[in-house]
Amino acid sequence: MTTSELLKEKCSEVLSVLDLDTDTLEREAVRVYLHQQLRQREAELFRVGQKYGVKTADDLENLFKKDRIEEKDGREDYFRLDHLEAEIESIRKALSVL
C-alpha cells in the first residue's frame, strides 16, 4: 500500500469516527493551516519590527525619512516587513472566504 493510499484510508477512518464529510474536513484543515501561517507571519513581522521599534514597513520608512536610521542599514528589513504585510493580507483574505 502506498503512502497516499494509507493516508486516504486513515482519513476515511477519521471521517467515520468524527461523523464528518470530506468537504468539512478539507475546509477545516485549510482554515487551521492558514491560521498557523498567519501566526508565523505576524510573529516574524513583530520580531523584525521590534529591532527598530516599528510595527509596519511604513513606520520604518518614516524613520528613514527622518534620518533616525540609515536606509542602507534597514533596507533589507524594510522589504521583509513589506513582504510579510502583503502575505498577512493575502492570508486574511483567504480566511475571509472560507
Secondary structure, DSSP 8 states (H G I E B T S, - for coil): --HHHHHHHHHHHHHHHHT--HHHHHHHHHHHHHHHHHHHHHHHHHHHHHTTT-SSHHHHHHHHHTTSS-HHHHHHHHHHHHHHHHHHHHHHHHHHT-
